[in-house]
Amino acid sequence: MIKVGRGKRTITPPIGSPIAGLFEQRTATSVADDLYVRALVIESGQETIALILCDLICISKTTVDVAKSRISELTGIQSDRVMISCTHTHTGPATVSLFNTNPDPMYLAWLPVAIADSVVQAARDLVPAKIATGSALVDDVCFNRRFHMNDGTVQMNPGVLNPAVLGPAGPIDPEVLAIRVEALDGAVLALWANLSLHYVGASDPVAISADYFGHFSQGVAALVGGECCAMLTNGASGNTNNVDVAGSTSGASATEQAQRVATAVAAAAIVATAMEPRVESIQLGARTTPVAVKRREIANADILLAKQILVGQENRDPAGRFSFEVGRQIPGPQRETYAREVLDVAAMPNDYLVEIQVIRIGDLQLVAAPGEMFVELGLAIKQSVSPGHATIVGLANDYIGYLPTLEAFDQGGYETWAARSAWPAPGTGEALIQMAIAMLD
């Protein structure tokens, strides 16, 4: 018999909190919609797992470890059976130090307690349930954000109808995977979904918002019942977004566009499982493997250039650039920011231990990735499993930044520029995927 419990806790930060997601410093002046941590606890036979989703841009291993320890202490659910992931909203509180934004220590101290509370609530309220899993495609939502330009470079977000664009530099993955949880009487208790789409932002950059992930939860509840716990996890979305460079703008505001996209994705998640068989017994499992990640090398010349930039002595020759500036150069206003980031990365340890986690729910296998994987790597995971489904759950259990492909490092661009948001060595993404595929096998 399957038993399922749901938990939900508000994690909205106070007004005045630092907001993560852009190069410039922002502080919250209002709350457009609340942020939540949602928990789904599934028990079948002797196994219990917990899927947790936070309306946050990312989460550190420090916060995860405290939360998991508390969860295990209060519920008995083993830490390797707990997956904590983030939506990647860009209008939520800073949770790690990136670019010019640092988190509020008081918020970070409280956050793991709130996360654990959601799981305690879910584990306390277990009820008999049945589960269906499936997938569906969502059209006109996902776009690769990196493009080949007519000057031979690859550029991120070059602008709608830019005549210099030759074509996208990578694929997309429009598949929505979903887990539908129903009470024995058919009432929808929860809908967990996954899509490889970076985020779709809000109109007000200084108003706290869950972005389109929050609209998804509201849309699902409106369609299947207000008591449904709807969770939209982020997949391998490091190089995708919702901007159709080849088309024209919709005329909608950012918030309106987020609502439209959320409606489309919510509909796909419902369709994915609507006609799938419901089961009242399911195989659960989990496995975690530690992996050492190498920090990218920072050349002495890059360190010297960074110091020169910060003291205003940079050689203004256009050829004077960081060694990792392949093709397109870092925009002038951001050079000081990247100079500081280069020095921060150079001071990091050479090795960092992460965990690759795989959770099995019937024929669906979830791979927790501690960063922003490129969509090509997520597709490699999906193509490695047959029959059944597998997918990346990004921004899960830790944050080590962008994980581009080796080809992307050769092409250059924002996701490959050395920073605390992109510090792993080239090839890390492929290495983590190889480890995950071995675990799936």
C-alpha positions in Angstrom: 0.0 0.0 0.0 1.1 3.5 -0.8 0.8 6.2 1.7 1.4 9.9 0.9 1.7 13.0 3.0 1.9 16.7 1.9 3.5 19.6 3.7 3.8 23.3 3.0 5.5 26.2 4.8 5.9 29.9 3.9 9.6 30.9 3.4 8.9 34.5 2.2 11.8 36.7 3.4 11.3 40.1 5.1 11.0 43.4 3.1 14.5 44.7 2.7 16.1 41.3 2.1 18.7 41.0 -0.7 17.3 39.5 -3.9 19.4 37.1 -5.9 19.5 36.5 -9.7 21.1 39.6 -11.4 24.4 41.3 -11.5 23.3 44.4 -9.6 22.3 44.6 -5.9 18.6 44.5 -5.3 16.6 44.6 -2.1 12.9 43.6 -1.7 10.5 46.5 -1.4 7.3 44.4 -1.5 5.8 40.9 -1.9 4.0 40.1 -5.1 3.3 36.5 -4.0 4.6 34.4 -1.1 7.4 31.8 -1.4 6.9 28.3 -0.1 8.7 25.1 0.7 6.6 22.1 -0.3 7.2 18.5 0.7 5.8 15.3 -0.7 6.5 12.2 1.4 5.8 8.8 -0.2 5.8 5.5 1.7 5.5 2.1 0.1 6.5 -1.1 1.8 9.6 -0.5 3.9 10.7 2.5 2.0 10.0 6.2 2.5 11.2 9.1 0.4 10.7 12.8 0.6 10.7 15.2 -2.3 11.1 18.8 -1.2 10.9 21.9 -3.4 11.8 25.5 -2.3 10.8 28.7 -4.1 14.5 29.8 -4.0 17.2 30.5 -6.6 19.4 27.8 -5.2 20.5 26.2 -1.9 23.9 25.4 -0.4 25.1 22.0 1.0 25.4 23.7 4.4 21.7 24.5 4.5 20.8 21.1 3.1 22.8 19.2 5.6 21.2 21.0 8.5 17.7 20.5 7.1 18.3 16.8 6.3 19.7 16.2 9.8 16.7 17.7 11.4 14.3 15.8 9.1 15.9 12.5 10.0 15.8 13.4 13.7 12.1 14.3 13.7 10.7 11.9 11.1 13.1 9.0 10.9 13.4 9.4 7.1 17.0 8.7 6.1 19.0 11.6 4.6 19.8 9.7 1.4 16.0 9.3 0.9 15.5 13.1 1.0 15.9 15.3 -2.1 15.8 19.1 -1.5 15.7 21.2 -4.7 14.9 24.7 -5.8 12.8 26.3 -8.5 15.3 28.9 -9.4 13.2 32.0 -9.0 15.1 35.2 -9.7 12.9 37.3 -7.4 13.6 35.5 -4.2 16.1 35.9 -1.4 19.8 35.4 -1.8 20.9 32.1 -0.3 24.5 31.9 -1.4 27.1 34.6 -2.2 27.1 35.3 -6.0 28.3 38.3 -7.9 27.4 41.4 -5.9 24.8 39.9 -3.6 25.2 38.2 -0.2 22.5 36.4 1.8 21.0 37.5 5.1 22.6 35.3 7.8 19.4 35.4 9.9 17.3 34.1 7.0 19.8 31.3 6.3 19.8 30.2 10.0 16.0 30.0 9.9 15.6 28.4 6.5 16.5 24.7 7.3 14.1 24.7 10.2 11.3 25.8 7.9 12.3 23.1 5.3 12.2 20.4 8.0 8.9 21.6 9.3 7.3 21.0 5.9 8.5 17.4 5.9 7.4 16.8 9.5 3.9 18.0 8.5 3.9 15.7 5.5 5.1 12.7 7.4 2.5 13.3 10.1 -0.4 13.3 7.7 0.2 10.2 5.6 -3.0 8.8 3.9 -3.5 5.8 1.6 -3.1 6.9 -2.0 -2.5 5.8 -5.6 0.1 7.1 -8.0 0.4 7.6 -11.8 3.5 8.8 -13.7 3.8 10.0 -17.3 5.0 12.6 -19.7 3.8 15.1 -22.2 5.3 17.8 -24.5 4.7 21.5 -24.0 4.9 23.6 -27.2 6.3 27.1 -27.7 7.6 27.4 -24.2 11.3 26.2 -24.2 14.0 27.9 -26.3 17.8 27.5 -26.3 19.2 30.9 -25.2 22.6 30.5 -26.8 23.0 31.4 -30.5 25.5 31.2 -33.3 26.1 34.8 -34.6 27.3 35.9 -38.0 30.6 37.1 -36.5 31.5 33.5 -35.6 30.8 33.8 -31.9 28.1 32.3 -29.6 26.0 34.8 -27.7 23.4 34.4 -24.9 20.1 36.2 -25.3 21.1 38.2 -28.5 17.7 39.9 -28.7 14.4 39.2 -30.6 14.7 39.4 -34.4 18.4 40.2 -34.2 19.5 40.0 -37.9 23.0 38.8 -36.8 21.6 35.5 -35.4 22.3 32.4 -37.5 20.6 29.8 -35.3 20.5 28.2 -31.9 23.7 26.7 -30.5 21.9 23.8 -28.8 18.7 21.8 -28.4 15.7 22.1 -26.1 13.8 19.5 -24.0 10.1 20.3 -23.9 9.1 17.1 -22.0 7.1 17.6 -18.9 7.4 14.6 -16.6 4.8 14.3 -13.8 3.8 12.3 -10.8 0.1 12.4 -9.9 -1.0 11.4 -6.5 -4.6 10.6 -5.8 -6.6 9.7 -2.7 -8.4 6.4 -2.9 -11.6 8.3 -3.9 -9.8 9.9 -6.8 -9.2 13.4 -5.3 -5.9 14.8 -6.5 -3.6 15.2 -3.5 -0.4 16.3 -5.3 1.1 16.8 -8.8 4.9 16.8 -9.0 6.3 17.9 -12.3 9.7 18.6 -14.0 10.6 20.8 -17.0 14.0 22.0 -18.3 13.1 25.8 -18.4 15.3 28.3 -16.6 12.7 30.6 -15.2 10.0 33.1 -16.5 10.4 36.2 -14.4 8.1 38.8 -12.8 7.5 42.4 -13.9 8.7 44.0 -10.7 12.4 43.2 -10.1 12.3 44.2 -6.4 9.0 42.5 -5.5 9.4 39.0 -3.9 7.8 36.4 -6.3 7.9 32.7 -7.0 8.0 33.6 -10.7 6.2 31.1 -13.0 6.7 28.3 -10.6 4.2 29.9 -8.2 1.7 30.5 -11.0 2.0 26.8 -11.9 1.0 25.8 -8.4 -1.9 28.1 -8.4 -3.0 27.0 -11.9 -2.9 23.3 -11.1 -4.9 23.8 -7.9 -7.5 25.7 -9.9 -7.7 22.9 -12.5 -7.8 19.8 -10.3 -8.7 21.1 -6.8 -7.6 23.7 -4.4 -6.1 21.2 -1.9 -3.6 19.8 -4.5 0.0 20.3 -3.6 1.6 21.3 -7.0 5.4 21.3 -7.4 7.2 22.3 -10.5 10.9 21.3 -10.3 13.6 22.6 -12.7 15.4 20.2 -15.0 18.5 20.6 -17.0 17.9 24.3 -17.9 21.3 25.9 -17.8 21.0 27.1 -21.4 17.3 27.4 -22.0 14.7 30.1 -21.4 11.3 31.4 -22.6 12.6 34.0 -25.1 11.7 33.2 -28.8 14.5 35.1 -30.5 13.2 34.1 -34.0 9.7 35.4 -33.3 8.0 38.6 -32.2 7.3 39.6 -28.6 3.8 38.6 -27.3 3.1 42.1 -26.0 2.5 40.6 -22.5 4.2 42.0 -19.4 6.7 39.7 -17.7 4.2 38.6 -15.1 1.5 38.0 -17.8 4.0 35.9 -19.7 4.9 33.9 -16.6 1.2 33.2 -16.0 0.7 32.1 -19.7 3.7 29.7 -19.5 2.6 28.4 -16.2 -0.8 27.6 -17.6 0.6 25.7 -20.5 3.0 23.7 -18.3 0.3 23.0 -15.8 -2.0 21.6 -18.6 0.9 19.4 -19.9 1.5 18.0 -16.4 -2.1 17.2 -16.0 -2.3 15.6 -19.5 0.9 13.6 -18.8 -0.8 11.6 -16.1 -4.5 11.9 -16.8 -4.9 8.6 -18.7 -2.0 6.7 -17.0 -2.9 3.7 -14.8 -3.0 4.4 -11.1 -1.1 2.0 -8.9 -1.6 1.3 -5.2 1.8 -0.3 -4.7 5.1 1.0 -6.1 8.8 0.3 -5.8 10.8 3.1 -4.1 14.5 3.4 -3.8 17.4 5.8 -3.4 21.1 5.8 -3.8 23.8 8.5 -3.2 27.4 8.5 -4.4 30.0 11.2 -3.5 31.9 12.7 -6.3 35.0 15.0 -6.1 34.6 18.1 -8.4 37.7 19.9 -9.6 37.8 23.7 -9.5 38.7 25.3 -12.8 42.2 26.6 -13.1 42.7 30.4 -12.9 45.7 31.5 -14.8 48.2 33.8 -13.1 47.6 36.3 -16.0 43.9 36.3 -15.2 44.6 37.0 -11.5 46.9 39.9 -12.5 44.3 41.3 -14.9 41.6 41.1 -12.3 43.7 43.1 -9.8 44.5 45.7 -12.4 40.9 46.1 -13.2 40.0 46.6 -9.6 42.6 49.3 -9.1 41.8 51.0 -12.4 45.1 50.1 -14.1 43.7 47.8 -16.8 45.3 47.9 -20.2 42.5 49.2 -22.4 43.8 47.3 -25.5 40.7 45.3 -26.7 43.0 42.2 -26.9 43.5 42.4 -23.2 41.0 39.9 -21.9 40.6 37.0 -19.5 41.8 33.7 -20.9 38.2 32.3 -20.5 36.7 35.1 -22.7 36.3 33.0 -25.8 34.5 34.8 -28.6 32.2 37.4 -27.0 33.9 39.7 -24.4 32.5 40.4 -21.0 30.5 43.7 -21.2 32.4 46.7 -19.8 30.0 47.4 -16.9 30.5 43.8 -15.7 34.3 43.7 -15.8 34.8 44.8 -12.3 32.2 42.2 -11.1 34.1 39.5 -12.9 37.4 40.7 -11.7 36.2 40.1 -8.1 34.7 36.8 -9.1 38.0 35.6 -10.6 39.8 36.3 -7.4 37.1 34.5 -5.4 37.3 31.4 -7.6 41.1 31.4 -7.4 40.9 31.3 -3.6 38.6 28.3 -3.6 39.9 24.8 -2.7 41.0 22.7 -5.7 38.6 19.9 -4.9 35.0 20.0 -3.6 32.9 17.0 -2.7 29.3 16.8 -4.1 26.8 14.0 -4.0 24.9 12.5 -6.9 21.5 11.2 -5.7 19.1 9.0 -7.6 15.6 8.4 -6.3 13.3 5.8 -7.9 9.5 6.0 -7.9 8.2 3.1 -9.9 9.5 3.5 -13.5 10.6 7.1 -12.9 14.1 7.8 -11.8 15.1 11.3 -10.5 18.8 12.4 -10.7 19.6 15.3 -8.3 22.1 17.6 -9.9 23.7 20.3 -7.7 23.7 23.1 -10.2 22.5 24.3 -13.6 23.1 21.6 -16.1 23.0 22.2 -19.8 20.0 20.6 -21.6 22.3 18.3 -23.6 23.4 16.6 -20.4 19.8 16.2 -19.3 18.8 14.6 -22.6 21.7 12.2 -22.2 20.2 11.0 -18.9 16.8 10.6 -20.5 18.2 8.6 -23.4 20.0 6.3 -21.1 16.9 4.8 -19.6 14.5 2.4 -21.4 11.9 1.3 -20.5 10.7 4.0 -18.0 11.8 7.6 -17.5 14.6 9.4 -15.9 15.2 13.1 -15.5 17.5 15.7 -14.0 16.2 17.6 -11.0 18.4 20.6 -11.0 19.5 22.9 -8.2 19.2 20.0 -5.8 21.0 19.3 -2.5 23.7 21.9 -3.2 24.8 24.6 -5.7 28.0 24.5 -7.7 26.8 26.8 -10.5 26.6 26.3 -14.3 27.5 22.9 -15.7 28.0 23.5 -19.5 29.1 21.0 -22.0 32.7 20.8 -23.2 31.5 22.1 -26.6 30.1 25.2 -24.8 33.4 25.9 -23.2 35.0 25.9 -26.6 32.3 28.3 -27.8 32.5 30.7 -24.8 29.7 32.9 -23.4 28.3 33.9 -20.1 27.8 30.4 -18.7 31.5 29.6 -19.2 33.0 32.8 -17.7 34.8 32.1 -14.5 32.8 33.1 -11.4 31.3 31.6 -8.3 28.3 30.7 -10.5 30.6 28.8 -12.9 33.6 27.5 -11.1 33.7 23.7 -11.9 36.4 22.6 -14.4 35.4 21.9 -18.0 34.1 18.4 -18.3 32.5 18.3 -14.9 29.0 18.1 -16.4 29.9 15.1 -18.5 31.6 13.4 -15.6 28.6 13.8 -13.3 26.3 12.5 -16.0 28.5 9.5 -16.5 28.3 8.8 -12.8 24.6 9.2 -12.8 24.1 6.8 -15.7 26.2 4.2 -14.0 24.0 4.6 -10.9 20.8 4.2 -13.0 22.2 1.0 -14.5 
